[in-house]
Amino acid sequence: MTLQTCTLVPRHILEHTFPPHFLLPVLLLLLQAWRGSCHPQCLDYKPPFEPRQPLVFCKEYNKFGCCDLEKDEEISARFYTIMENFDHSGYVTCGKFIRSILCQECSPYAAHLYDAEDANTPMRMLPGLCGDYCSDYWMQCRYTLSLLLEDLGSPQQFANLTATIEEDQRKFCNFLELKDKQYCYPNVLTNTDLNANLGSVREDSEGCLELCLQEVANGLRNPVAMIHADDGSHRFFVAEQLGYVWVYLANGSRIDRPFLNLTKAVLTSPWAGDERGFLCIALHPRFTTVRKAYVYYSVSVKKEERIRISEFTLSTHDDNQLDHSSERTILEVVEPASNHNGGQLLFGHDGYLYIFIGDGGRAGDPFGKFGNSQNKSTLLGKALRVDVNNNDDGTPYSIPSDNPFLGEKEARPEIYAYGVRNMWRCSIDRGDAITGQGRGRMFCGDVGQNKFEEVDLIVKGGNYGWRAKEGFSCYDRKLCQNSSLDDILPIFAYPHKLGKSVTGGYIYRGCQMPNLNGLYIFGDFMSGRLMSLKENVTTGEWQYNEVCMGRDQTCRFPKLINSYYKYIISFAEDEAGELYFLATGAPSATVRAGVIYKIVDPSRRAPPGKCSIKPSPVKIKGKLIHFHPKEEFVINKKPTTTPVPTTTTRRTTTTTVRTTTTRKTTPHPPTRKTSRKTALPPTTAAAATTTTTRKTLQTTRKTTRKTPSPTIKATTVKTTATTIKPSTSPTTVQTTMATTPATTTPTGYRSTIMTAASSRIAQTPILTTPSTRRHERPLHYLPSTTTQPLTSPQPPTSPSISVKRPQPTSAHYPERPAALTTPRMPYWSQRTTGSPYKPQRPPMNTALPKTQEEILRLGEKLDNTGEGNQVYKRPRGRGRGYGYKRGRGRRLRVGSVRLVNADGLSDRGRVEIFIRGEWGTVCDDLFTSKAGTVVCRQLGFTTALAVMKRAALGEADSSVRILLDDVECQGWERSLLWCKRSIVGKHNCSHEEDVGVICG
């Protein structure tokens, strides 16, 4: 689905009482808009969900939205509190408007309606309405605006403020209207493009599933495996090819002592793509009681390369470390070559240990008459199954009684399946959480020779065809035509145009992303391509979709990224069933370029509370190394023309087309598993996309094939090369601001309401502390285009509405009532509302935009002590250094600021900065609340309540120079000079753009 563009009106929180001449600009400045691509998002900056229990009040969002039953009840209570002020006529007329406006917090597009997509920007008080709907609202129920706003701040803030807004239709709708007609309410409910696949996994125009990632761990050296203990601790164990295994806790921190260190025994090298090394680890399924771990690694014994499977016991003194002296060799297999080492260990649901070993290496399995894989007298090229339970006093393992070749002459009894080439990463399906469907199935990725990669479903006694077959095609023609082959076809195979080294994955069975349930996600080591398969339960066919990274707006959620390193080494799932993959930017066992990514679906999440976990406590010996992500979060991205090196975006189609051709195949030199040995650039950054035709994507699964055939089943798929798109940021759109309210004489309904409000205000003490409201966001004022006062016309004759306590009814609200009466009850009630939807701010980028050396080159000496001088206090120290002002008897530091205003107020005014011995102004271009906070903190305040642009707090005369322009701060800086900005004195603005701030 193509992303649309929407205009979003800002939001804010009124926490403080302002002088009357600021109140109207406060509301009208909310009209400023920025433009960006839209996606479903809630006010807590997370994707929408389907509530666990049906909603009672906002029923239209019962299937998909942003409210659970608790939030629905909160909105319902607020509605009925407001409606207590109406008689039946007013209830019927205005109830529909108030209910609809309140329920937009439950809309799946709530973040857009409230402008809550960015946690660093202020948000609207009320959702954005469409123009026609706003006009109807104004005509029938304009005076209810005060009722909707009263719990968002102190009542006295709105008594005179809303009078002008409510009497002027233009100002009223400027305040409430969202200019983009597609995304305003109620049009957002009827937009076909927006609602066609709402809540489904987002696909681009070519069928590629758009997912996002979360960085979980970094700085690893070829991370080859990640497992969990299934003991309630939610720890995970990460193995590096070099021979280390590390323990990570549920909070992301790593224990500094390794779980296992086999670096002295493991055979590997720094060569890029070396397949030897520590390849896998598996914990006993009853790890809490049996306390054993099993490892798979390469070893050299008397200059002979071998595969070794060993058993370790957990230390009696430390639950996060194995006893290194307890190693017991379970099995050793001689490797004829250094490649095709296999490398998978896992326990099935039957409690047995499965071991997957490669065919011995080289190319084309040249060993013997039929190759190692078809020779059941050797363990090479096989999937083994052994019983390691109750082995303390006997042999390292025993043979399960139902192993398929237990009684066959000259066959090794450990063999569970054969005819495999080099299976790299296998997994066991947990099964559907409700039905149990699929439980126990074993999926493996088998790396191909020079044409095809395949995904297999492993069954007992199965022959998977190698070296007779490669994918669906014949590799050794004579063996392929042997009637006794009786091989099992893969569920999926793809050509080397898509990738040259498959990395097997997992069926997603987690809780947090319900859309992904049943989706098999895997990848390719060489191409860096992420892929998925979805089973059609009726036909048994597997539908292929490529997985690509969502665009910036799709992944614009806290902590999410949309780029990854190319070399996909392995996949994993945690104790809760969430899915991860392990990748590196440099495929060398000694380079710390490995990262673990969590796969995230931004289109839908589980309802709040459903997936909550409580990790059991873990006793720690040693120190914890806290995790710090290195990738830039999408939500923090700034406009750039330089592509990020690790971003990959790919396209594919989901259409399955079958063609049948006859292909004569002959052995070729090994181009495949050298694939995991070949050094390539970490990630390509293509500037343009190219389209090629790729072949052979057969997704039909057959369990056995009795009659061999030399035909190849293929599909035609279109692919585009890896592309990198720069991120974009919204553009600020300026609208008109009125600086002084007009004086009007309210009558009728308005007069009664204002009288009631005044009465209530007289009994309510004025608080000087900030008020609390639902979203706890900083107040922010965006620029206007004029500072000239606007006068409001006299209000037209409006119908009056009687206000009294109604009897709630479920009757349908008529469009327009026939008759209305005069109000007679006060409505003002002050109540605090709590909300579970408290937003979380994303981490701040702490990279310095400008070094001190760069600043000093401009002759701008920085003060590195204290918070900075304050305008109304004499700084410590004496002297007449640079910046000394003779008439004032005090020394000003470069970068000092002051707020200039006509009223002599210390907490607000035009921003002026002291540089090179003179005071000058700052232009409002790119100046945000973060820059305002830097100014306010210098003056001893906590934060900036508002940023006033277009000289709203007064402009300087022509004798004052403009010293700074294009100031961009992160909020932590000690001075505006530390922020990213233009050269001092260089600007492209006038004093009409002098910026001002209000501190608090």
CORZIUR-V275225 format. One record per backbone hydrogen bond with DSSP energy under -0.5 kcal/mol. CO is the residue of the C=O (numbers start at 1). NH is the residue of the N-H. Records with the same first field share a line. If there is no record, write none. Layout:
# CORZIUR-V275225
CO=NH + NH
This chain:
# CORZIUR-V275225
4=38
6=36
8=34
11=124
13=15
15=771
19=22 + 23
20=23 + 24
22=26
23=27
24=28
25=29
27=30
28=31
29=32 + 782
32=10
33=733
34=8
36=6
41=111
42=45
45=558
46=42
48=605
49=51 + 65
57=59
58=61
59=62
65=49
68=72
69=73
70=74
71=75
72=76
73=77
74=78
75=79
76=80
77=81
78=82
79=83
80=84
81=84
82=85
83=86 + 806
87=91
88=92
89=93
90=94
91=95
94=98
95=99
96=100
97=101
98=102
99=103
101=104
102=105
103=106
104=107
106=66
107=110
108=41
109=112 + 113
110=114
111=116 + 117
113=128
114=124
117=119
118=121
122=11
128=185
129=178
130=134
131=135
132=136
133=137
134=138
135=139
136=140
137=141
138=142
141=144
142=145
143=146
144=148
145=149
146=150
149=152
150=153
154=157
155=158 + 159
158=162
160=164
161=165
162=166
163=167
164=168
165=168
167=169
168=172
169=173
170=174
171=175
172=176
173=177
176=129
177=179
179=181
180=183 + 184
184=188
185=130
186=189 + 190
187=190 + 191
190=192
191=195
192=196
195=198
197=200
202=210
204=207
208=204
209=211 + 548
211=550
212=600
213=561
214=598
217=596
220=222 + 593 + 594
221=241 + 242
222=224 + 241
225=239
227=237
232=616
235=229
236=248
237=227
238=246
239=224 + 225
240=243
241=278
243=262
244=240
245=259 + 260
246=238 + 248
247=255
248=236
249=252
253=249
254=625
259=322
260=245
262=265 + 266
266=268
269=589
271=274
277=279 + 298
280=296
282=294
284=287
286=289 + 290 + 291
287=291
291=314
292=284
293=312
294=282
295=310
296=279 + 280
297=308
298=267
299=301 + 306
300=302
301=304
303=305
304=301
305=335
306=299
307=333
308=297 + 310
309=330 + 331
310=295
311=328
312=293
313=323
318=321
321=315
322=324
323=313 + 326
324=327
328=311
331=309
333=307
334=336
340=360
344=356
346=354
348=351
352=348 + 354
353=386
354=346
355=357 + 384
356=343 + 344
357=382
358=381
360=337
366=368
367=371
372=375
373=419
374=376
375=378
376=412
379=382
381=419 + 420
382=357 + 384
383=416 + 417
384=355
386=353 + 388
387=398
388=391
391=394
398=387 + 400
400=403
403=406
405=408
408=411
412=415
414=385
415=405
416=461
417=383
418=464
419=466
421=359
422=447
423=425
424=504
425=445
427=443
429=440
432=436
436=439
437=432
438=441
441=429 + 443
442=458
443=427
444=446 + 456
445=424 + 447
446=454
449=671
451=496
453=494
454=446
455=491 + 492
456=444 + 458
458=442
459=462
462=418 + 464
463=488
465=468 + 469
467=476
468=475 + 476
470=473
473=470
475=477
476=480
477=481
479=482
482=485
487=489 + 705
492=455
493=698
494=453
495=498 + 499
501=525
502=504
503=523
506=508 + 521
508=518
512=606
513=516
514=517
516=519
518=520 + 535
519=508 + 521
520=533
521=506
522=531
523=503
524=528 + 568
529=524
530=547
531=522
532=545
533=520
534=543
535=537
536=540
541=536 + 543
543=534
545=532
546=209 + 548
547=530
548=211
551=555
553=556
555=557
557=560
560=634
561=213
566=568
567=569 + 584
570=582
572=580
574=577
577=509 + 510
578=574
579=599
580=572
581=597
582=569 + 570
583=595
584=567
586=588
587=273
588=591
591=222 + 593
593=585
594=220
595=583
596=216 + 217
597=581
598=214
600=212 + 602
601=604
605=50
607=610
609=612
623=256
624=626
625=254
633=636
634=637
641=643
644=647
646=564
648=549
649=723
651=720
655=657
659=661 + 714
661=663 + 712
663=665
669=671
672=675
673=676
674=677 + 678
678=680
682=566
686=724
690=721
692=694 + 719
694=717
695=495
697=699
698=493
699=542 + 701
702=489
706=708
710=663
712=661 + 714
714=659
715=717
717=694
719=692
723=649
727=640
731=35
732=734
733=33
735=785
742=744
744=746
747=750 + 751
748=752
749=753
750=754
751=755
752=756
753=757
754=758
755=759
756=760
757=761
758=762
759=763
760=763
761=764
763=765
765=767
773=776
783=735
802=87 + 804
803=824
804=806
806=808
829=831
836=838
837=839
851=855
852=856
853=857
854=858
855=858 + 860
856=859
859=861
862=864
870=873
881=884
883=892
884=886
885=888 + 889 + 890
886=889
890=885
893=896
896=914
898=900 + 912
900=910
901=904
907=999
909=997
910=900
911=922
912=898
913=915 + 920
914=895
915=918
918=915
919=961
920=913
921=963 + 964
922=995
924=927
925=967
926=928
928=932
929=933
930=934
931=935
932=936
933=937
934=938
935=939
936=941
937=940
943=945 + 1000
946=948 + 998
947=949
948=996
949=952
951=954
953=910
957=960
959=961
961=921 + 963
963=985
964=923
965=982
966=968
968=980
975=978
976=979
980=968
983=986
985=987
990=993
991=994
993=924
994=951
995=911
996=948
997=909
998=945 + 946
